Amino acid sequence: MKHVDYIVVGGGISGSVLSYTLMKYGAAVQLFDCPDQNLSSNVAAGLWNPIVLKRLKKVWRADEMMEELSTLYPSMEQWSKTSFYQSIPIRRVFHSPGEQNNWLGLTSNKAFAPYMEDKIDPLPESVIGQHGSAMMKQTGRLHVNTMTKAVASQLNSQGYYSEEKFDWSKVIRNNEGVEYNGLRAHGIISCQGAQMALGEGEIAQNGFAPVKGEIIRIKLDKDLGNACIHQGYFMLGEHNKECSVGATYAWDGFEHGPTAKKRLELEDHIKSVWLGTGKTIHHTAGIRPATKDRRPMVGPHDHLQHTWIFNGMGSRAVLMTPWLAKVLVEHFMYGSELLKECLPSRFKASS
Ligand SMILES: Cc1cc2nc3c(=O)[nH]c(=O)nc-3n(C[C@H](O)[C@H](O)[C@H](O)COP(=O)(O)OP(=O)(O)OC[C@H]3O[C@@H](n4cnc5c(N)ncnc54)[C@H](O)[C@@H]3O)c2cc1C
């Protein structure tokens, strides 16, 4: 029988960050994942930003999240000897003088000042608009696929990664912990993201409200460099004059992949904001594991013994997971409090 401290099910952003954090605190982990069935992390643009750009509101617990993010990802890079953490300023384009004034007003508020430049810039060449733009500070991009693959590869080299479907019906629970196919552990943490949110996993949890998102990759006539420009949708510069554009939001149509309707929505956006040409070369769709009250899901499963949920990251997994992983792992290690507003039990018990 092989002993580990925790079994982690799901190797998207959540399971990868959580596995690393557990190891950082000295725990042994066995990670199970089906990377080819990933419905969300594989398509994420990977942007992080502590401010909700449309409404200029601060993300819930943004300061704590930013502090943890800025140390955790670089330490994961060192551990895995792989680069995936990139700082990129995000440019917010204004649509009216009122939006400009609102921005400048917030820059003198000490809660917002660390994240917003206090000056209005002209728009970059080829971007259409009349009211200028301003830069966010401390924003960036995580190359998500590179990160999840690096974690899987490191764990695999040590014999702690299983690229296979975890079969919940084979779990045996007793007072000491769990047993599964020759493995013994204190507990299992489900990081099954979109699959649990869609009710497709073998263990159920109420309270999810999944949101479908689509992104196109276009070839521009001009290089955007590393820039990220936000005006309702983001335009994120890739290499070779390519640029990712997204993301859309939809609360149905989960069974279909990328749709012609959303592709058109994004292409129309580009026509309205870009003076040059842009040709779509790739189109993807994914499912955000969001919850009904927009708070993540971190804590014990309501009736399965030794079973935990780490999910519900919605559209902000990159920003949220480092801090939430720390909260959960410190609860395991030191018995510190979990966050009441994130407990799965805030929703009616699952069946
Ligand atoms: C179009 C789009 C753009 C986005 N852009 C951003 C962005 O810019 N920034 C940001 O922070 N977030 C973004 N998001 C949101 C982000 O992608 C999600 O919040 C995040 O990917 C959720 O990660 P997760 O690990 O919780 O779940 P998932 O990515 O769904 O991963 C779950 C994993 O668990 C595995 N799994 C499930 N069941 C089992 C089982 N029984 N056995 C083994 N493995 C199992 C799955 O195969 C999968 O690999 C975007 C989402 C979409 C759709």
The ligand as a Tripos MOL2 file, in Angstrom:
@<TRIPOS>MOLECULE
LIG
   53    58     1     0     0
SMALL
NO_CHARGES

@<TRIPOS>ATOM
      1 C1        -12.8860   31.2580  -22.5850 C.3       1 LIG1
      2 C2        -12.3800   31.3100  -21.1720 C.ar      1 LIG1
      3 C3        -11.4060   32.2540  -20.8220 C.ar      1 LIG1
      4 C4        -10.9460   32.3290  -19.5120 C.ar      1 LIG1
      5 N1         -9.9780   33.2340  -19.2170 N.ar      1 LIG1
      6 C5         -9.5180   33.3120  -17.9420 C.ar      1 LIG1
      7 C6         -8.5060   34.2540  -17.6090 C.ar      1 LIG1
      8 O1         -8.0210   35.0120  -18.4560 O.2       1 LIG1
      9 N2         -8.0790   34.2840  -16.3020 N.ar      1 LIG1
     10 C7         -8.5870   33.4470  -15.3420 C.ar      1 LIG1
     11 O2         -8.1560   33.5200  -14.1920 O.2       1 LIG1
     12 N3         -9.5430   32.5360  -15.6490 N.ar      1 LIG1
     13 C8        -10.0200   32.4630  -16.9110 C.ar      1 LIG1
     14 N4        -10.9960   31.5660  -17.2130 N.ar      1 LIG1
     15 C9        -11.5610   30.7370  -16.1360 C.3       1 LIG1
     16 C10       -10.6560   29.5650  -15.8430 C.3       1 LIG1
     17 O3        -10.3620   28.9120  -17.0430 O.3       1 LIG1
     18 C11       -11.3250   28.5860  -14.8670 C.3       1 LIG1
     19 O4        -11.7520   29.2230  -13.6840 O.3       1 LIG1
     20 C12       -10.3200   27.4990  -14.4850 C.3       1 LIG1
     21 O5         -9.7860   26.9110  -15.6240 O.3       1 LIG1
     22 C13       -10.9280   26.4420  -13.6100 C.3       1 LIG1
     23 O6         -9.9070   25.5590  -13.3320 O.3       1 LIG1
     24 P1        -10.1370   24.2340  -12.5090 P.3       1 LIG1
     25 O7         -8.8140   23.5940  -12.3400 O.co2     1 LIG1
     26 O8        -10.9340   24.5390  -11.2880 O.co2     1 LIG1
     27 O9        -11.0870   23.3480  -13.4240 O.3       1 LIG1
     28 P2        -10.8240   22.6750  -14.8540 P.3       1 LIG1
     29 O10        -9.9810   23.5430  -15.6960 O.co2     1 LIG1
     30 O11       -12.1740   22.3070  -15.3480 O.co2     1 LIG1
     31 O12        -9.9590   21.3880  -14.5340 O.3       1 LIG1
     32 C14       -10.5230   20.2500  -13.9110 C.3       1 LIG1
     33 C15        -9.6750   19.0490  -14.2740 C.3       1 LIG1
     34 O13       -10.1660   17.9360  -13.5400 O.3       1 LIG1
     35 C16       -10.1030   16.8090  -14.3760 C.3       1 LIG1
     36 N5        -11.0440   15.7920  -13.8590 N.ar      1 LIG1
     37 C17       -12.3750   15.9240  -13.6250 C.ar      1 LIG1
     38 N6        -12.8880   14.7610  -13.1350 N.ar      1 LIG1
     39 C18       -11.8390   13.8970  -13.0340 C.ar      1 LIG1
     40 C19       -11.7090   12.5340  -12.5870 C.ar      1 LIG1
     41 N7        -12.7690   11.8130  -12.1250 N.pl3     1 LIG1
     42 N8        -10.4890   11.9470  -12.6500 N.ar      1 LIG1
     43 C20        -9.3860   12.6340  -13.1020 C.ar      1 LIG1
     44 N9         -9.4670   13.9180  -13.5360 N.ar      1 LIG1
     45 C21       -10.6620   14.5370  -13.5000 C.ar      1 LIG1
     46 C22       -10.5060   17.3570  -15.7470 C.3       1 LIG1
     47 O14       -10.1270   16.4830  -16.7870 O.3       1 LIG1
     48 C23        -9.7370   18.6750  -15.7450 C.3       1 LIG1
     49 O15        -8.4330   18.5130  -16.2650 O.3       1 LIG1
     50 C24       -11.4630   31.4490  -18.5230 C.ar      1 LIG1
     51 C25       -12.4040   30.4920  -18.8810 C.ar      1 LIG1
     52 C26       -12.8690   30.4070  -20.1820 C.ar      1 LIG1
     53 C27       -13.8750   29.3690  -20.5430 C.3       1 LIG1
@<TRIPOS>BOND
     1     1     2 1
     2     2     3 ar
     3     2    52 ar
     4     3     4 ar
     5     4     5 ar
     6     4    50 ar
     7     5     6 ar
     8     6     7 ar
     9     6    13 1
    10     7     8 2
    11     7     9 ar
    12     9    10 ar
    13    10    11 2
    14    10    12 ar
    15    12    13 ar
    16    13    14 ar
    17    14    15 1
    18    14    50 ar
    19    15    16 1
    20    16    17 1
    21    16    18 1
    22    18    19 1
    23    18    20 1
    24    20    21 1
    25    20    22 1
    26    22    23 1
    27    23    24 1
    28    24    25 2
    29    24    26 1
    30    24    27 1
    31    27    28 1
    32    28    29 2
    33    28    30 1
    34    28    31 1
    35    31    32 1
    36    32    33 1
    37    33    34 1
    38    33    48 1
    39    34    35 1
    40    35    36 1
    41    35    46 1
    42    36    37 ar
    43    36    45 ar
    44    37    38 ar
    45    38    39 ar
    46    39    40 ar
    47    39    45 ar
    48    40    41 1
    49    40    42 ar
    50    42    43 ar
    51    43    44 ar
    52    44    45 ar
    53    46    47 1
    54    46    48 1
    55    48    49 1
    56    50    51 ar
    57    51    52 ar
    58    52    53 1
@<TRIPOS>SUBSTRUCTURE
     1 LIG1         1 GROUP 0 **** ****
